[in-house]
Amino acid sequence: MKLWQKDKASLQEVEKFTVGNDRNLDIYLAPFDVLGSLAHIKMLESVGLLTKVELELLEAGLQEIYKQI
């Protein structure tokens, strides 16, 4: 039983499609996810939901993650 499994079994087709290459797909998509997050936090700062300091901290963290990928 998987950690996220509920009391209903999933279709084998869905299981085959969604399980197996997760790590490979995550590694491929990770840089794009970080770039999207960078754009998103800039928007949040521009509408006043993040301060400039918060934006700078988040940008630094995300840029470090991007380098590691």
C-alpha distance (Angstrom), angle and dihedral (degrees) to the residues before:
residue distance angle dihedral
M1 . . .
K2 3.78 . .
L3 3.80 120.7 .
W4 3.83 91.2 -116.3
Q5 3.81 96.3 41.7
K6 3.77 117.0 123.5
D7 3.78 128.0 -158.7
K8 3.83 91.2 -79.7
A9 3.78 125.9 77.4
S10 3.79 117.6 -125.4
L11 3.77 123.8 -127.2
Q12 3.79 112.0 -91.8
E13 3.83 89.7 -126.7
V14 3.80 91.2 56.6
E15 3.80 91.5 45.5
K16 3.80 91.9 50.2
F17 3.82 91.9 48.3
T18 3.80 97.6 46.7
V19 3.81 103.5 36.0
G20 3.75 128.3 64.4
N21 3.80 109.9 35.1
D22 3.79 95.9 49.2
R23 3.80 94.8 116.7
N24 3.81 93.5 46.8
L25 3.79 91.9 48.1
D26 3.81 92.4 45.4
I27 3.80 91.3 52.2
Y28 3.81 90.6 49.0
L29 3.82 93.9 47.4
A30 3.82 98.7 39.1
P31 3.84 97.5 88.1
F32 3.80 91.0 50.6
D33 3.80 90.7 47.5
V34 3.81 90.9 53.4
L35 3.81 91.9 47.8
G36 3.80 89.6 50.7
S37 3.79 90.5 49.6
L38 3.81 90.4 51.2
A39 3.79 90.2 53.5
H40 3.80 91.2 45.9
I41 3.80 95.2 53.0
K42 3.81 90.4 48.8
M43 3.79 88.4 55.4
L44 3.81 91.4 47.5
E45 3.80 90.0 53.3
S46 3.81 91.9 46.6
V47 3.82 91.5 57.1
G48 3.80 93.8 44.2
L49 3.79 100.7 -105.2
L50 3.81 92.3 115.6
T51 3.78 128.1 37.9
K52 3.79 121.1 -127.5
V53 3.82 89.4 -107.2
E54 3.81 91.9 51.3
L55 3.80 90.0 48.6
E56 3.80 91.6 51.3
L57 3.82 92.2 49.2
L58 3.78 92.6 48.2
E59 3.80 92.3 45.5
A60 3.80 91.2 51.9
G61 3.79 91.7 50.1
L62 3.77 94.3 46.7
Q63 3.80 92.5 46.4
E64 3.81 89.3 53.0
I65 3.80 90.2 50.8
Y66 3.81 89.8 48.5
K67 3.84 90.5 53.4
Q68 3.80 91.1 50.3
I69 3.80 92.4 52.7
